[in-house]
């Protein structure tokens, strides 16, 4: 198949490109001219320069690719912004960028057989956060999983912008989309969870809030598996949650990171919500003053405070044949080994 992966220079996109090449597909890495090609060194990789910020430039670029080889069979739209200085920047990139791209594909008669949109569990926000049961030894989880019938209530600009993009795709009759909503994605090359690993190596683990927190993860290779399952199954105009199928307590990730690092001494600091709010507000203001994005910001505050990140992946298992292979202990070990090998830790 001819596959275009947008955002190919990013953490998730680069793994999607690698998998396609391994399977023998013709894969185009869609990216800006200035983006890094550090993880796209395979000589079989084809490159497609795409300027999502300027629709007229993008139109000319797409028209040229259409004339050269007739477009793509599959498009995986992984391009997007996860950190921005200003709220409107999320919508400019994640919502308007997606809308312009899809409009041009339709205008130029380049609609693929399948358009796989990488969204996020964040489109639902902090819902189902009232306990539905008492924790027991047999069932320690007190919240109910977020399901596809729930009404999204995003509490971050990132989640809102992704939800608006989803709604636009759904508004188009007969547009062949599949939407994947992964929970927290980790793995080699990822930088936010790396900050946690770096902090633990320096003997500090930082937690937020005193209410129980139930979180979920997906290793990047499992997410890539879901992407390719969505290409192969005869399923269109559907949305799917993607996780490893398990639920974890808030400290499980950091405990596994500590194990993988050889059990360094670690001081676990649990901060009240009001303190985190203040830290994120100050960090956000300093970042704006410096003109750079910050790891701790207003969006990150809501993400860290959210108590329930459970989600129902049964539809993905049933309809896509998705089978997660990386529980958290296996994925964390592989990730930490990569960080060490590459000199990050």
C-alpha positions as MATLAB code, in Angstrom:
seq = 'XXXXXXXXXXXXXXXXXXXXXXXXXXXXXXXXXXXXXXXXXXXXXXXXXXXXXXXXXXXXXXXXXXXXXXXXXXXXXXXXXXXXXXXXXXXXXXXXXXXXXXXXXXXXXXXXXXXXXXXXXXXXXXXXXXXXXXXXXXXXXXXXXXXXXXXXXXXXXXXXXXXXXXXXXXXXXXXXXXXXXXXXXXXXXXXXXXXXXXXXXXXXXXXXXXXXXXXXXXXXXXXXXXXXXXXXXXXXXXXXXXXXXXXXXXXXXXXXXXXXXXXXXXXXXXXXXXXXXXXXXXXXXXXXXXXXXXXXXXXXXXXXXXXXXXXXXXXXXXXXXXXXXXXXXXXXXXXXXXXXXXXXX';
ca = [
       0.000    0.000    0.000;
       0.949    3.616   -0.435;
       0.840    5.147    3.043;
       1.297    8.758    4.114;
       2.139    9.391    7.773;
       1.849   13.030    8.805;
       3.828   14.184   11.821;
       6.366   11.536   10.827;
       9.288   13.232   12.553;
       7.507   12.980   15.903;
       7.581   10.289   18.554;
       4.508    8.330   17.391;
       4.784    9.136   13.691;
       8.330    7.828   13.368;
       7.297    4.437   14.770;
       4.352    4.255   12.356;
       6.731    4.887    9.446;
       9.129    2.186   10.657;
       6.359   -0.408   10.936;
       5.094    0.308    7.434;
       8.542   -0.120    5.955;
       9.016   -3.381    7.876;
       5.807   -4.690    6.320;
       6.939   -3.765    2.812;
       4.652   -0.819    2.158;
       5.585    2.354    0.317;
       5.662    4.908    3.116;
       5.853    8.677    2.820;
       6.963   10.646    5.865;
       4.872   13.806    5.842;
       6.624   16.654    7.629;
       7.808   20.236    7.492;
      10.981   20.964    5.566;
      12.669   22.029    8.816;
      11.698   18.933   10.827;
      14.320   16.501   12.044;
      14.907   13.257   10.143;
      16.838   11.684   13.013;
      14.510    8.690   13.319;
      13.702    8.435    9.612;
      17.066    7.191    8.345;
      15.788    4.101    6.511;
      16.673    4.676    2.835;
      13.296    3.247    1.786;
      11.534    6.216    3.396;
       9.958    8.658    0.961;
       9.407   12.213    2.098;
       6.446   14.505    1.538;
       6.908   18.128    2.509;
       3.576   19.380    3.860;
       2.849   22.868    5.174;
      -0.335   22.604    7.256;
      -0.019   26.207    8.420;
      -0.586   27.629    4.923;
      -3.489   26.080    2.967;
      -2.484   27.549   -0.394;
       1.021   26.140   -0.092;
      -0.408   22.812    1.034;
      -2.742   22.743   -1.961;
       0.166   23.081   -4.368;
       2.166   20.433   -2.516;
      -0.680   17.914   -2.544;
      -1.489   18.618   -6.190;
       2.127   17.872   -7.124;
       2.088   14.545   -5.263;
      -1.237   13.697   -6.892;
       0.235   14.345  -10.326;
       3.346   12.279   -9.546;
       1.769    9.083   -8.221;
      -1.971    9.586   -7.724;
      -2.020   10.132   -3.978;
      -2.091    7.597   -1.149;
      -4.154    4.534   -0.269;
      -3.962    5.222    3.472;
      -3.305    8.422    5.380;
      -2.385    8.332    9.058;
      -2.796   11.840   10.412;
      -0.478   11.888   13.423;
       0.562   15.528   13.043;
      -0.534   17.787   15.848;
       0.489   20.030   18.708;
       0.628   18.749   22.285;
       2.257   21.863   23.762;
       1.570   25.455   22.749;
       2.260   28.868   24.203;
      -1.272   30.091   23.555;
      -4.647   28.373   23.646;
      -5.518   29.410   20.090;
      -2.389   27.691   18.776;
      -3.850   24.274   19.644;
      -6.911   24.997   17.510;
      -4.854   26.471   14.682;
      -2.801   23.274   14.447;
      -5.019   20.441   15.628;
      -8.412   21.640   14.435;
      -7.882   24.024   11.549;
      -4.831   22.179   10.262;
      -6.836   18.955   10.080;
      -9.823   20.682    8.485;
      -7.714   22.360    5.786;
      -5.921   19.097    5.045;
      -9.124   17.096    4.679;
     -10.816   19.817    2.620;
      -7.918   19.828    0.174;
      -7.908   16.049   -0.099;
     -11.568   16.199   -1.064;
     -11.084   19.150   -3.410;
      -8.218   17.445   -5.248;
      -9.973   14.071   -5.402;
      -7.269   12.578   -3.161;
      -9.449   11.067   -0.440;
      -7.720    7.822    0.608;
      -9.391    4.482    1.224;
      -8.868    5.133    4.909;
      -7.972    8.230    6.933;
      -6.722    7.257   10.391;
      -6.798   10.161   12.806;
      -4.670    9.982   15.956;
      -6.775   11.726   18.575;
      -6.553   11.331   22.358;
      -8.404   10.098   25.425;
      -8.092   13.741   26.541;
     -11.117   14.595   24.403;
     -13.261   13.224   27.255;
     -11.715   15.171   30.107;
     -12.304   14.469   33.797;
     -15.470   12.368   33.678;
     -16.592    9.346   35.731;
     -14.581   10.633   38.679;
     -17.117    9.710   41.345;
     -16.347    6.305   42.921;
     -18.802    3.610   41.870;
     -17.557    0.892   44.220;
     -15.431    0.291   47.285;
     -11.916   -0.939   46.615;
     -11.450   -4.601   47.484;
      -8.658   -7.137   47.135;
     -10.453   -8.686   44.151;
     -11.289   -5.355   42.502;
      -9.116   -2.454   43.651;
     -10.520   -0.032   41.056;
     -13.181    2.375   42.285;
     -13.987    4.292   39.087;
     -15.853    3.136   35.990;
     -14.096    3.085   32.586;
     -14.823    5.855   30.097;
     -16.835    4.388   27.223;
     -17.754    5.438   23.704;
     -21.299    6.331   24.790;
     -20.034    8.934   27.281;
     -20.306   12.608   26.429;
     -16.895   14.267   25.957;
     -16.114   17.145   28.302;
     -12.502   18.098   27.600;
     -10.847   20.243   30.244;
      -7.711   21.171   28.276;
      -7.178   23.225   25.155;
      -5.423   20.215   23.638;
      -8.425   17.964   24.273;
     -10.872   20.572   22.998;
      -8.909   21.076   19.784;
      -8.725   17.325   19.122;
     -12.450   16.949   19.803;
     -13.284   19.712   17.329;
     -11.182   17.948   14.700;
     -13.026   14.692   15.403;
     -16.381   16.430   15.035;
     -15.374   17.880   11.703;
     -14.424   14.455   10.337;
     -17.751   13.048   11.504;
     -19.653   15.887    9.866;
     -18.449   14.860    6.406;
     -20.781   12.313    4.805;
     -19.016    9.167    3.611;
     -15.554   10.356    4.648;
     -13.606    7.138    5.440;
     -12.177    7.995    8.839;
     -11.102    5.808   11.748;
     -10.356    7.696   14.970;
      -7.956    6.267   17.553;
      -7.993    7.743   21.056;
      -4.877    6.532   22.881;
      -4.335    7.123   26.560;
      -0.841    8.122   27.770;
       1.636    6.940   25.123;
       5.168    6.149   26.291;
       8.234    4.496   24.843;
      11.647    5.214   23.308;
      12.040    8.777   21.958;
       9.219   10.120   24.174;
      10.260   13.163   26.190;
       7.573   13.892   28.808;
       7.769   10.535   30.595;
      11.539   10.819   30.202;
      11.406   13.857   32.498;
       9.883   11.598   35.169;
      12.599    9.007   34.670;
      15.240   11.718   34.904;
      13.717   12.998   38.147;
      13.654    9.505   39.664;
      17.294    8.990   38.736;
      17.913   12.208   40.660;
      16.073   10.609   43.630;
      12.736   12.494   43.520;
       9.280   11.319   42.439;
       6.520   13.888   42.287;
       2.833   12.969   42.777;
      -0.258   15.155   42.798;
      -3.328   15.054   45.021;
      -4.461   12.696   47.738;
      -7.559   11.173   46.114;
      -7.107    7.769   44.429;
      -5.913    8.028   40.844;
      -6.414    5.218   38.332;
      -4.366    5.626   35.176;
      -3.767    3.817   31.915;
      -0.923    3.634   29.438;
      -0.136    2.323   25.982;
       3.323    1.468   24.748;
       4.042    3.123   21.419;
       4.443   -0.195   19.582;
       0.989   -1.301   20.743;
      -0.494    1.940   19.429;
       1.248    1.315   16.104;
      -0.269   -2.174   16.074;
      -3.711   -0.563   16.454;
      -2.959    1.809   13.562;
      -2.121   -1.044   11.203;
      -5.090   -3.098   12.419;
      -7.299   -0.124   11.497;
      -5.795   -0.169    7.995;
      -6.572   -3.827    7.450;
     -10.032   -4.296    8.967;
     -13.157   -3.363    7.069;
     -14.195   -0.818    9.693;
     -14.928    2.809    8.872;
     -16.418    5.859   10.602;
     -15.657    4.491   14.074;
     -13.748    5.676   17.121;
     -11.680    3.464   19.417;
      -9.942    3.881   22.768;
      -6.433    2.434   22.856;
      -4.575    1.353   26.008;
      -2.706   -1.753   27.138;
      -5.966   -3.017   28.639;
      -4.855   -2.682   32.248;
      -5.380   -0.122   34.991;
      -2.637    1.144   37.289;
      -2.307    3.123   40.480;
      -0.681    6.544   40.247;
       2.678    5.330   41.580;
       3.011    2.142   39.481;
       4.812    3.846   36.598;
       7.405    5.528   38.801;
       7.942    2.303   40.793;
       8.683    0.408   37.580;
      11.008    3.160   36.375;
      12.847    2.943   39.676;
      13.156   -0.849   39.306;
      14.524   -0.473   35.775;
      17.057    2.080   37.027;
      18.396   -0.308   39.652;
      16.427    0.849   42.712;
      18.046    4.230   43.434;
      17.073    5.976   46.663;
      13.879    7.886   45.920;
      11.975   10.515   47.878;
       8.286   10.517   46.893;
       6.734   13.958   47.276;
       2.936   14.198   47.140;
       1.889   17.784   46.500;
      -1.580   19.187   47.125;
      -3.550   20.323   44.099;
      -3.323   24.002   45.052;
       0.475   23.795   45.045;
       0.562   22.194   41.590;
      -1.807   24.866   40.287;
       0.553   27.574   41.482;
       3.638   25.836   40.040;
       1.977   25.329   36.654;
       0.751   28.920   36.535;
       4.223   30.293   37.291;
       5.898   27.891   34.855;
       3.390   28.822   32.159;
       3.969   32.537   32.681;
       7.747   32.178   32.565;
       7.472   30.088   29.384;
       5.345   32.757   27.699;
       7.840   35.426   28.717;
      10.691   33.353   27.244;
       8.673   32.402   24.167;
       9.073   28.662   24.840;
       6.662   25.924   25.864;
       6.954   24.388   29.336;
       6.452   20.814   30.543;
       4.344   22.117   33.430;
       1.585   24.388   32.135;
      -2.127   25.017   32.595;
      -3.129   22.073   30.420;
      -0.698   19.802   32.243;
      -2.273   20.834   35.544;
      -5.656   19.427   34.491;
      -4.046   16.265   33.107;
      -2.118   15.580   36.326;
      -5.176   16.258   38.471;
      -7.512   13.975   36.543;
      -8.283   10.947   38.713;
      -9.816    8.518   36.231;
      -8.004    7.531   33.030;
      -9.685    4.158   32.589;
     -11.120    3.494   29.125;
     -12.935    0.629   27.446;
     -10.846   -0.998   24.713;
     -13.236   -3.921   24.149;
     -14.512   -2.456   20.833;
     -10.940   -2.175   19.502;
     -10.275   -5.779   20.477;
     -13.507   -7.022   18.917;
     -13.655   -4.922   15.749;
      -9.993   -4.285   14.947;
      -8.461   -7.439   16.388;
      -6.244   -5.252   18.563;
      -4.139   -7.298   20.992;
      -1.849   -5.251   23.262;
       1.456   -7.019   23.857;
       3.190   -4.637   26.266;
       2.034   -4.495   29.884;
       3.606   -1.609   31.744;
       6.504   -3.556   33.265;
       7.713   -4.790   29.870;
       7.259   -1.426   28.171;
       8.981    0.578   30.909;
      11.993   -1.730   30.923;
      12.379   -1.465   27.143;
      12.003    2.311   27.337;
      14.568    2.790   30.112;
      16.995    0.487   28.298;
      16.653    2.699   25.209;
      17.167    5.913   27.219;
      20.369    4.462   28.632;
      21.628    3.164   25.295;
      21.076    6.561   23.680;
      22.742    8.426   26.539;
      19.558   10.150   27.725;
      20.028    8.717   31.225;
];
